[in-house]
Amino acid sequence: MKVRLKPAPANRENVRGWLRPDVDYVVLSVEVLGDESAYRIVTEDNATPALFESSLFDVTDESVPGLWVQVSQAHGKPDQRMPRAWSADGFWEAFFDGDPGARRAYARALVDLMAAA
């Protein structure tokens, strides 16, 4: 799945410097909570897999990665579609805390996602 940032959101504070409107980005994962959804995308620093509201984007390729699994969460938490290696409870917290195992799991799945895109 690929998305392109809409031109107007490029000026939003939470987007400026992270993403550009003229680039197709590979969606790493999707989180859905009620009517709200977000895409996890590698930002322009090529290091940060950040979440952004899906309404900021136009979908340019609707292909769903074969690596994604659906992870249904408890009430009040988002349903997620992502590589299985990232679906463990606390994965993203461990990743952002610099846990070596989480970093390796992220890097392996990222290579596979990018190769399939």
N, CA, C and O atoms as CSV, one atom per row, in Angstrom:
chain,resi,resn,atom,element,x,y,z
A,1,MET,N,N,0.854,-1.172,0.000
A,1,MET,CA,C,0.000,0.000,0.000
A,1,MET,C,C,0.901,1.237,0.000
A,1,MET,O,O,1.881,1.316,0.741
A,2,LYS,N,N,0.542,2.194,-0.849
A,2,LYS,CA,C,1.299,3.436,-0.915
A,2,LYS,C,C,0.345,4.618,-0.821
A,2,LYS,O,O,-0.799,4.554,-1.269
A,3,VAL,N,N,0.840,5.689,-0.232
A,3,VAL,CA,C,0.051,6.897,-0.075
A,3,VAL,C,C,0.909,8.110,-0.417
A,3,VAL,O,O,2.139,8.056,-0.395
A,4,ARG,N,N,0.221,9.206,-0.734
A,4,ARG,CA,C,0.892,10.469,-1.037
A,4,ARG,C,C,0.230,11.551,-0.183
A,4,ARG,O,O,-0.995,11.666,-0.145
A,5,LEU,N,N,1.046,12.327,0.489
A,5,LEU,CA,C,0.564,13.413,1.330
A,5,LEU,C,C,-0.171,14.439,0.491
A,5,LEU,O,O,0.321,14.854,-0.558
A,6,LYS,N,N,-1.351,14.851,0.949
A,6,LYS,CA,C,-2.089,15.902,0.264
A,6,LYS,C,C,-1.316,17.215,0.431
A,6,LYS,O,O,-0.666,17.410,1.458
A,7,PRO,N,N,-1.372,18.114,-0.550
A,7,PRO,CA,C,-0.566,19.341,-0.482
A,7,PRO,C,C,-0.810,20.200,0.760
A,7,PRO,O,O,0.156,20.628,1.393
A,8,ALA,N,N,-2.030,20.461,1.122
A,8,ALA,CA,C,-2.307,21.351,2.262
A,8,ALA,C,C,-1.750,20.815,3.587
A,8,ALA,O,O,-1.193,21.599,4.355
A,9,PRO,N,N,-1.874,19.509,3.890
A,9,PRO,CA,C,-1.335,19.021,5.161
A,9,PRO,C,C,0.178,19.142,5.287
A,9,PRO,O,O,0.707,19.036,6.393
A,10,ALA,N,N,0.884,19.360,4.187
A,10,ALA,CA,C,2.337,19.473,4.270
A,10,ALA,C,C,2.762,20.646,5.147
A,10,ALA,O,O,3.891,20.681,5.636
A,11,ASN,N,N,1.862,21.602,5.346
A,11,ASN,CA,C,2.168,22.764,6.176
A,11,ASN,C,C,1.782,22.569,7.640
A,11,ASN,O,O,2.081,23.427,8.471
A,12,ARG,N,N,1.135,21.476,7.965
A,12,ARG,CA,C,0.741,21.234,9.360
A,12,ARG,C,C,1.975,20.980,10.208
A,12,ARG,O,O,2.938,20.360,9.757
A,13,GLU,N,N,1.936,21.459,11.426
A,13,GLU,CA,C,3.084,21.367,12.332
A,13,GLU,C,C,3.545,19.926,12.542
A,13,GLU,O,O,4.748,19.668,12.586
A,14,ASN,N,N,2.608,18.980,12.672
A,14,ASN,CA,C,2.994,17.595,12.937
A,14,ASN,C,C,3.479,16.856,11.691
A,14,ASN,O,O,3.868,15.691,11.771
A,15,VAL,N,N,3.457,17.535,10.536
A,15,VAL,CA,C,3.881,16.913,9.283
A,15,VAL,C,C,5.134,17.588,8.724
A,15,VAL,O,O,5.987,16.926,8.133
A,16,ARG,N,N,5.242,18.893,8.909
A,16,ARG,CA,C,6.336,19.674,8.332
A,16,ARG,C,C,7.694,19.106,8.735
A,16,ARG,O,O,7.974,18.914,9.918
A,17,GLY,N,N,8.520,18.846,7.745
A,17,GLY,CA,C,9.849,18.294,7.982
A,17,GLY,C,C,9.873,16.773,8.048
A,17,GLY,O,O,10.931,16.166,7.885
A,18,TRP,N,N,8.727,16.151,8.284
A,18,TRP,CA,C,8.653,14.691,8.379
A,18,TRP,C,C,8.324,14.050,7.047
A,18,TRP,O,O,8.849,12.988,6.713
A,19,LEU,N,N,7.440,14.705,6.277
A,19,LEU,CA,C,6.960,14.148,5.007
A,19,LEU,C,C,6.887,15.246,3.955
A,19,LEU,O,O,6.794,16.431,4.277
A,20,ARG,N,N,6.932,14.829,2.680
A,20,ARG,CA,C,6.805,15.765,1.563
A,20,ARG,C,C,5.584,15.383,0.728
A,20,ARG,O,O,5.267,14.199,0.620
A,21,PRO,N,N,4.896,16.354,0.139
A,21,PRO,CA,C,3.694,16.047,-0.643
A,21,PRO,C,C,3.964,15.408,-1.996
A,21,PRO,O,O,3.031,14.899,-2.616
A,22,ASP,N,N,5.184,15.414,-2.473
A,22,ASP,CA,C,5.484,14.910,-3.813
A,22,ASP,C,C,6.092,13.504,-3.811
A,22,ASP,O,O,6.731,13.103,-4.784
A,23,VAL,N,N,5.896,12.767,-2.734
A,23,VAL,CA,C,6.516,11.447,-2.577
A,23,VAL,C,C,5.441,10.402,-2.297
A,23,VAL,O,O,4.518,10.641,-1.519
A,24,ASP,N,N,5.569,9.241,-2.941
A,24,ASP,CA,C,4.730,8.096,-2.582
A,24,ASP,C,C,5.428,7.360,-1.447
A,24,ASP,O,O,6.585,6.962,-1.576
A,25,TYR,N,N,4.727,7.184,-0.343
A,25,TYR,CA,C,5.274,6.510,0.830
A,25,TYR,C,C,4.663,5.121,0.974
A,25,TYR,O,O,3.462,4.935,0.773
A,26,VAL,N,N,5.494,4.156,1.321
A,26,VAL,CA,C,5.021,2.807,1.611
A,26,VAL,C,C,4.422,2.827,3.017
A,26,VAL,O,O,5.056,3.287,3.967
A,27,VAL,N,N,3.196,2.322,3.135
A,27,VAL,CA,C,2.547,2.232,4.438
A,27,VAL,C,C,3.065,0.972,5.124
A,27,VAL,O,O,2.933,-0.134,4.599
A,28,LEU,N,N,3.653,1.154,6.298
A,28,LEU,CA,C,4.211,0.031,7.042
A,28,LEU,C,C,3.148,-0.712,7.829
A,28,LEU,O,O,3.205,-1.933,7.974
A,29,SER,N,N,2.170,0.043,8.338
A,29,SER,CA,C,1.077,-0.561,9.090
A,29,SER,C,C,-0.086,0.416,9.131
A,29,SER,O,O,0.066,1.604,8.848
A,30,VAL,N,N,-1.251,-0.112,9.489
A,30,VAL,CA,C,-2.461,0.691,9.606
A,30,VAL,C,C,-3.058,0.417,10.984
A,30,VAL,O,O,-3.109,-0.728,11.435
A,31,GLU,N,N,-3.511,1.485,11.646
A,31,GLU,CA,C,-4.214,1.354,12.917
A,31,GLU,C,C,-5.593,1.973,12.757
A,31,GLU,O,O,-5.730,3.075,12.225
A,32,VAL,N,N,-6.612,1.262,13.218
A,32,VAL,CA,C,-7.990,1.733,13.095
A,32,VAL,C,C,-8.655,1.676,14.465
A,32,VAL,O,O,-8.651,0.638,15.127
A,33,LEU,N,N,-9.224,2.803,14.879
A,33,LEU,CA,C,-9.978,2.889,16.123
A,33,LEU,C,C,-11.257,3.654,15.821
A,33,LEU,O,O,-11.235,4.871,15.635
A,34,GLY,N,N,-12.373,2.930,15.772
A,34,GLY,CA,C,-13.641,3.550,15.409
A,34,GLY,C,C,-13.584,4.081,13.993
A,34,GLY,O,O,-13.265,3.347,13.058
A,35,ASP,N,N,-13.897,5.373,13.835
A,35,ASP,CA,C,-13.880,6.011,12.518
A,35,ASP,C,C,-12.516,6.602,12.174
A,35,ASP,O,O,-12.324,7.112,11.069
A,36,GLU,N,N,-11.583,6.541,13.094
A,36,GLU,CA,C,-10.255,7.119,12.894
A,36,GLU,C,C,-9.264,6.045,12.452
A,36,GLU,O,O,-9.320,4.905,12.914
A,37,SER,N,N,-8.365,6.422,11.559
A,37,SER,CA,C,-7.303,5.488,11.172
A,37,SER,C,C,-6.008,6.267,10.984
A,37,SER,O,O,-6.009,7.478,10.762
A,38,ALA,N,N,-4.908,5.534,11.081
A,38,ALA,CA,C,-3.588,6.142,10.947
A,38,ALA,C,C,-2.678,5.190,10.198
A,38,ALA,O,O,-2.824,3.970,10.274
A,39,TYR,N,N,-1.728,5.778,9.465
A,39,TYR,CA,C,-0.729,5.013,8.738
A,39,TYR,C,C,0.620,5.200,9.415
A,39,TYR,O,O,0.974,6.309,9.815
A,40,ARG,N,N,1.372,4.110,9.543
A,40,ARG,CA,C,2.753,4.206,10.009
A,40,ARG,C,C,3.634,4.262,8.764
A,40,ARG,O,O,3.570,3.393,7.895
A,41,ILE,N,N,4.453,5.304,8.702
A,41,ILE,CA,C,5.270,5.589,7.518
A,41,ILE,C,C,6.675,5.958,7.980
A,41,ILE,O,O,6.845,6.617,9.006
A,42,VAL,N,N,7.684,5.528,7.215
A,42,VAL,CA,C,9.052,5.955,7.489
A,42,VAL,C,C,9.161,7.401,7.031
A,42,VAL,O,O,8.878,7.712,5.874
A,43,THR,N,N,9.568,8.278,7.928
A,43,THR,CA,C,9.637,9.700,7.645
A,43,THR,C,C,10.885,10.056,6.839
A,43,THR,O,O,11.721,9.196,6.563
A,44,GLU,N,N,10.999,11.302,6.474
A,44,GLU,CA,C,12.088,11.771,5.629
A,44,GLU,C,C,13.466,11.618,6.262
A,44,GLU,O,O,14.471,11.695,5.555
A,45,ASP,N,N,13.543,11.404,7.575
A,45,ASP,CA,C,14.855,11.177,8.189
A,45,ASP,C,C,15.317,9.728,7.981
A,45,ASP,O,O,16.414,9.349,8.392
A,46,ASN,N,N,14.449,8.920,7.330
A,46,ASN,CA,C,14.732,7.506,7.044
A,46,ASN,C,C,15.013,6.679,8.292
A,46,ASN,O,O,15.660,5.635,8.211
A,47,ALA,N,N,14.544,7.127,9.420
A,47,ALA,CA,C,14.777,6.391,10.658
A,47,ALA,C,C,13.527,6.249,11.519
A,47,ALA,O,O,13.431,5.318,12.318
A,48,THR,N,N,12.574,7.156,11.367
A,48,THR,CA,C,11.443,7.185,12.277
A,48,THR,C,C,10.184,6.619,11.631
A,48,THR,O,O,9.672,7.203,10.676
A,49,PRO,N,N,9.673,5.492,12.132
A,49,PRO,CA,C,8.396,4.961,11.646
A,49,PRO,C,C,7.249,5.597,12.452
A,49,PRO,O,O,6.834,5.064,13.481
A,50,ALA,N,N,6.754,6.726,11.976
A,50,ALA,CA,C,5.775,7.513,12.730
A,50,ALA,C,C,4.355,7.274,12.236
A,50,ALA,O,O,4.135,6.867,11.095
A,51,LEU,N,N,3.394,7.536,13.121
A,51,LEU,CA,C,1.977,7.431,12.783
A,51,LEU,C,C,1.441,8.788,12.344
A,51,LEU,O,O,1.733,9.816,12.955
A,52,PHE,N,N,0.645,8.770,11.261
A,52,PHE,CA,C,0.003,9.966,10.746
A,52,PHE,C,C,-1.447,9.636,10.421
A,52,PHE,O,O,-1.751,8.533,9.968
A,53,GLU,N,N,-2.339,10.593,10.652
A,53,GLU,CA,C,-3.755,10.415,10.341
A,53,GLU,C,C,-3.918,10.074,8.859
A,53,GLU,O,O,-3.316,10.717,7.999
A,54,SER,N,N,-4.724,9.072,8.572
A,54,SER,CA,C,-4.907,8.655,7.179
A,54,SER,C,C,-5.581,9.730,6.334
A,54,SER,O,O,-5.409,9.748,5.115
A,55,SER,N,N,-6.344,10.624,6.957
A,55,SER,CA,C,-7.035,11.674,6.206
A,55,SER,C,C,-6.069,12.673,5.566
A,55,SER,O,O,-6.480,13.474,4.726
A,56,LEU,N,N,-4.799,12.635,5.950
A,56,LEU,CA,C,-3.793,13.535,5.380
A,56,LEU,C,C,-3.287,13.054,4.019
A,56,LEU,O,O,-2.509,13.750,3.365
A,57,PHE,N,N,-3.726,11.865,3.589
A,57,PHE,CA,C,-3.136,11.218,2.415
A,57,PHE,C,C,-4.175,10.831,1.370
A,57,PHE,O,O,-5.356,10.642,1.659
A,58,ASP,N,N,-3.678,10.722,0.148
A,58,ASP,CA,C,-4.402,10.062,-0.938
A,58,ASP,C,C,-3.730,8.710,-1.130
A,58,ASP,O,O,-2.502,8.625,-1.109
A,59,VAL,N,N,-4.506,7.665,-1.314
A,59,VAL,CA,C,-3.961,6.337,-1.568
A,59,VAL,C,C,-3.582,6.250,-3.037
A,59,VAL,O,O,-4.408,6.512,-3.911
A,60,THR,N,N,-2.336,5.883,-3.310
A,60,THR,CA,C,-1.866,5.769,-4.695
A,60,THR,C,C,-1.724,4.314,-5.132
A,60,THR,O,O,-1.650,4.031,-6.328
A,61,ASP,N,N,-1.684,3.399,-4.182
A,61,ASP,CA,C,-1.608,1.964,-4.479
A,61,ASP,C,C,-2.307,1.233,-3.338
A,61,ASP,O,O,-1.843,1.266,-2.198
A,62,GLU,N,N,-3.417,0.578,-3.643
A,62,GLU,CA,C,-4.224,-0.082,-2.619
A,62,GLU,C,C,-3.771,-1.502,-2.301
A,62,GLU,O,O,-4.417,-2.185,-1.506
A,63,SER,N,N,-2.692,-1.955,-2.894
A,63,SER,CA,C,-2.217,-3.316,-2.660
A,63,SER,C,C,-1.909,-3.525,-1.180
A,63,SER,O,O,-1.172,-2.748,-0.573
A,64,VAL,N,N,-2.476,-4.575,-0.612
A,64,VAL,CA,C,-2.239,-4.894,0.795
A,64,VAL,C,C,-1.041,-5.835,0.867
A,64,VAL,O,O,-1.047,-6.894,0.241
A,65,PRO,N,N,-0.018,-5.458,1.623
A,65,PRO,CA,C,1.170,-6.316,1.708
A,65,PRO,C,C,0.832,-7.713,2.237
A,65,PRO,O,O,0.079,-7.853,3.201
A,66,GLY,N,N,1.384,-8.724,1.612
A,66,GLY,CA,C,1.173,-10.097,2.061
A,66,GLY,C,C,1.750,-10.360,3.437
A,66,GLY,O,O,1.376,-11.334,4.089
A,67,LEU,N,N,2.657,-9.504,3.888
A,67,LEU,CA,C,3.271,-9.655,5.214
A,67,LEU,C,C,2.357,-9.221,6.351
A,67,LEU,O,O,2.586,-9.586,7.504
A,68,TRP,N,N,1.328,-8.448,6.039
A,68,TRP,CA,C,0.467,-7.921,7.087
A,68,TRP,C,C,-0.423,-9.002,7.676
A,68,TRP,O,O,-0.921,-9.872,6.962
A,69,VAL,N,N,-0.614,-8.936,8.967
A,69,VAL,CA,C,-1.615,-9.728,9.665
A,69,VAL,C,C,-2.528,-8.743,10.378
A,69,VAL,O,O,-2.128,-7.617,10.674
A,70,GLN,N,N,-3.739,-9.166,10.647
A,70,GLN,CA,C,-4.659,-8.315,11.390
A,70,GLN,C,C,-4.536,-8.641,12.863
A,70,GLN,O,O,-4.602,-9.803,13.263
A,71,VAL,N,N,-4.357,-7.616,13.658
A,71,VAL,CA,C,-4.230,-7.766,15.105
A,71,VAL,C,C,-5.392,-7.013,15.732
A,71,VAL,O,O,-5.421,-5.782,15.721
A,72,SER,N,N,-6.353,-7.757,16.280
A,72,SER,CA,C,-7.491,-7.124,16.937
A,72,SER,C,C,-7.139,-6.889,18.398
A,72,SER,O,O,-6.663,-7.786,19.095
A,73,GLN,N,N,-7.381,-5.688,18.835
A,73,GLN,CA,C,-7.028,-5.294,20.193
A,73,GLN,C,C,-8.264,-5.288,21.085
A,73,GLN,O,O,-9.396,-5.406,20.614
A,74,ALA,N,N,-8.019,-5.148,22.373
A,74,ALA,CA,C,-9.092,-5.046,23.354
A,74,ALA,C,C,-9.843,-3.735,23.152
A,74,ALA,O,O,-9.367,-2.839,22.456
A,75,HIS,N,N,-11.006,-3.630,23.759
A,75,HIS,CA,C,-11.832,-2.431,23.682
A,75,HIS,C,C,-11.004,-1.189,24.024
A,75,HIS,O,O,-10.270,-1.172,25.012
A,76,GLY,N,N,-11.132,-0.165,23.203
A,76,GLY,CA,C,-10.427,1.080,23.460
A,76,GLY,C,C,-9.040,1.158,22.854
A,76,GLY,O,O,-8.385,2.197,22.949
A,77,LYS,N,N,-8.572,0.069,22.227
A,77,LYS,CA,C,-7.277,0.076,21.555
A,77,LYS,C,C,-7.516,-0.167,20.065
A,77,LYS,O,O,-8.496,-0.811,19.690
A,78,PRO,N,N,-6.624,0.344,19.219
A,78,PRO,CA,C,-6.866,0.211,17.770
A,78,PRO,C,C,-6.653,-1.204,17.249
A,78,PRO,O,O,-5.814,-1.952,17.753
A,79,ASP,N,N,-7.436,-1.557,16.221
A,79,ASP,CA,C,-7.139,-2.748,15.436
A,79,ASP,C,C,-5.972,-2.371,14.538
A,79,ASP,O,O,-5.875,-1.229,14.086
A,80,GLN,N,N,-5.094,-3.317,14.280
A,80,GLN,CA,C,-3.896,-3.009,13.513
A,80,GLN,C,C,-3.688,-4.037,12.418
A,80,GLN,O,O,-4.069,-5.200,12.550
A,81,ARG,N,N,-3.077,-3.584,11.337
A,81,ARG,CA,C,-2.624,-4.449,10.257
A,81,ARG,C,C,-1.154,-4.134,10.068
A,81,ARG,O,O,-0.785,-2.998,9.769
A,82,MET,N,N,-0.312,-5.150,10.244
A,82,MET,CA,C,1.138,-4.941,10.238
A,82,MET,C,C,1.844,-6.274,10.080
A,82,MET,O,O,1.203,-7.322,10.157
A,83,PRO,N,N,3.156,-6.256,9.860
A,83,PRO,CA,C,3.906,-7.508,9.863
A,83,PRO,C,C,3.802,-8.201,11.231
A,83,PRO,O,O,3.800,-7.547,12.274
A,84,ARG,N,N,3.716,-9.517,11.203
A,84,ARG,CA,C,3.557,-10.291,12.437
A,84,ARG,C,C,4.662,-9.976,13.457
A,84,ARG,O,O,4.407,-9.936,14.661
A,85,ALA,N,N,5.871,-9.757,12.973
A,85,ALA,CA,C,7.002,-9.494,13.869
A,85,ALA,C,C,6.799,-8.247,14.717
A,85,ALA,O,O,7.436,-8.102,15.761
A,86,TRP,N,N,5.926,-7.346,14.287
A,86,TRP,CA,C,5.684,-6.106,15.024
A,86,TRP,C,C,4.442,-6.164,15.896
A,86,TRP,O,O,4.114,-5.185,16.566
A,87,SER,N,N,3.748,-7.293,15.899
A,87,SER,CA,C,2.432,-7.359,16.542
A,87,SER,C,C,2.460,-7.713,18.028
A,87,SER,O,O,1.412,-7.709,18.674
A,88,ALA,N,N,3.609,-8.012,18.574
A,88,ALA,CA,C,3.696,-8.354,20.002
A,88,ALA,C,C,3.360,-7.138,20.856
A,88,ALA,O,O,3.709,-6.009,20.512
A,89,ASP,N,N,2.683,-7.380,21.967
A,89,ASP,CA,C,2.393,-6.290,22.906
A,89,ASP,C,C,3.684,-5.588,23.299
A,89,ASP,O,O,4.671,-6.233,23.654
A,90,GLY,N,N,3.667,-4.278,23.234
A,90,GLY,CA,C,4.815,-3.495,23.651
A,90,GLY,C,C,5.915,-3.373,22.616
A,90,GLY,O,O,6.975,-2.814,22.898
A,91,PHE,N,N,5.674,-3.896,21.408
A,91,PHE,CA,C,6.733,-3.852,20.397
A,91,PHE,C,C,7.211,-2.427,20.126
A,91,PHE,O,O,8.412,-2.160,20.163
A,92,TRP,N,N,6.273,-1.505,19.853
A,92,TRP,CA,C,6.682,-0.154,19.479
A,92,TRP,C,C,7.357,0.574,20.639
A,92,TRP,O,O,8.283,1.356,20.424
A,93,GLU,N,N,6.908,0.326,21.846
A,93,GLU,CA,C,7.577,0.930,22.999
A,93,GLU,C,C,9.022,0.436,23.084
A,93,GLU,O,O,9.945,1.214,23.323
A,94,ALA,N,N,9.199,-0.864,22.884
A,94,ALA,CA,C,10.558,-1.436,22.914
A,94,ALA,C,C,11.398,-0.860,21.779
A,94,ALA,O,O,12.566,-0.526,21.977
A,95,PHE,N,N,10.812,-0.743,20.598
A,95,PHE,CA,C,11.539,-0.187,19.458
A,95,PHE,C,C,12.031,1.224,19.770
A,95,PHE,O,O,13.212,1.528,19.601
A,96,PHE,N,N,11.122,2.080,20.224
A,96,PHE,CA,C,11.492,3.474,20.478
A,96,PHE,C,C,12.384,3.632,21.706
A,96,PHE,O,O,13.044,4.659,21.868
A,97,ASP,N,N,12.406,2.618,22.570
A,97,ASP,CA,C,13.342,2.622,23.701
A,97,ASP,C,C,14.716,2.093,23.296
A,97,ASP,O,O,15.637,2.063,24.112
A,98,GLY,N,N,14.855,1.675,22.027
A,98,GLY,CA,C,16.142,1.226,21.519
A,98,GLY,C,C,16.455,-0.238,21.762
A,98,GLY,O,O,17.611,-0.646,21.655
A,99,ASP,N,N,15.442,-1.040,22.089
A,99,ASP,CA,C,15.662,-2.470,22.336
A,99,ASP,C,C,16.247,-3.125,21.078
A,99,ASP,O,O,15.650,-3.030,20.005
A,100,PRO,N,N,17.413,-3.791,21.195
A,100,PRO,CA,C,18.066,-4.386,20.020
A,100,PRO,C,C,17.213,-5.430,19.301
A,100,PRO,O,O,17.217,-5.482,18.071
A,101,GLY,N,N,16.488,-6.255,20.042
A,101,GLY,CA,C,15.638,-7.266,19.414
A,101,GLY,C,C,14.511,-6.641,18.617
A,101,GLY,O,O,14.212,-7.090,17.510
A,102,ALA,N,N,13.886,-5.620,19.159
A,102,ALA,CA,C,12.812,-4.924,18.452
A,102,ALA,C,C,13.367,-4.208,17.224
A,102,ALA,O,O,12.729,-4.195,16.172
A,103,ARG,N,N,14.536,-3.620,17.353
A,103,ARG,CA,C,15.164,-2.931,16.220
A,103,ARG,C,C,15.483,-3.910,15.088
A,103,ARG,O,O,15.286,-3.586,13.917
A,104,ARG,N,N,15.975,-5.106,15.430
A,104,ARG,CA,C,16.276,-6.122,14.407
A,104,ARG,C,C,14.994,-6.598,13.730
A,104,ARG,O,O,14.949,-6.732,12.507
A,105,ALA,N,N,13.943,-6.855,14.530
A,105,ALA,CA,C,12.666,-7.312,13.969
A,105,ALA,C,C,12.077,-6.253,13.043
A,105,ALA,O,O,11.528,-6.576,11.989
A,106,TYR,N,N,12.194,-5.000,13.438
A,106,TYR,CA,C,11.718,-3.904,12.595
A,106,TYR,C,C,12.492,-3.870,11.278
A,106,TYR,O,O,11.896,-3.800,10.203
A,107,ALA,N,N,13.804,-3.920,11.367
A,107,ALA,CA,C,14.652,-3.819,10.166
A,107,ALA,C,C,14.381,-4.959,9.195
A,107,ALA,O,O,14.313,-4.732,7.987
A,108,ARG,N,N,14.225,-6.181,9.699
A,108,ARG,CA,C,13.963,-7.330,8.814
A,108,ARG,C,C,12.639,-7.169,8.088
A,108,ARG,O,O,12.567,-7.358,6.873
A,109,ALA,N,N,11.586,-6.818,8.828
A,109,ALA,CA,C,10.270,-6.673,8.196
A,109,ALA,C,C,10.245,-5.473,7.255
A,109,ALA,O,O,9.582,-5.518,6.218
A,110,LEU,N,N,10.958,-4.400,7.600
A,110,LEU,CA,C,11.009,-3.227,6.737
A,110,LEU,C,C,11.635,-3.569,5.384
A,110,LEU,O,O,11.134,-3.138,4.346
A,111,VAL,N,N,12.713,-4.333,5.390
A,111,VAL,CA,C,13.350,-4.745,4.129
A,111,VAL,C,C,12.347,-5.534,3.287
A,111,VAL,O,O,12.238,-5.311,2.081
A,112,ASP,N,N,11.620,-6.448,3.912
A,112,ASP,CA,C,10.636,-7.252,3.181
A,112,ASP,C,C,9.499,-6.386,2.627
A,112,ASP,O,O,9.072,-6.580,1.489
A,113,LEU,N,N,9.005,-5.425,3.434
A,113,LEU,CA,C,7.938,-4.548,2.968
A,113,LEU,C,C,8.383,-3.699,1.784
A,113,LEU,O,O,7.652,-3.551,0.804
A,114,MET,N,N,9.575,-3.148,1.881
A,114,MET,CA,C,10.082,-2.284,0.807
A,114,MET,C,C,10.343,-3.092,-0.465
A,114,MET,O,O,10.115,-2.598,-1.570
A,115,ALA,N,N,10.812,-4.312,-0.318
A,115,ALA,CA,C,11.062,-5.162,-1.484
A,115,ALA,C,C,9.756,-5.523,-2.190
A,115,ALA,O,O,9.723,-5.663,-3.413
A,116,ALA,N,N,8.687,-5.670,-1.420
A,116,ALA,CA,C,7.396,-6.051,-1.992
A,116,ALA,C,C,6.642,-4.853,-2.568
A,116,ALA,O,O,5.681,-5.028,-3.317
A,117,ALA,N,N,7.064,-3.657,-2.230
A,117,ALA,CA,C,6.321,-2.437,-2.647
A,117,ALA,C,C,6.531,-2.118,-4.108
A,117,ALA,O,O,5.982,-1.137,-4.611
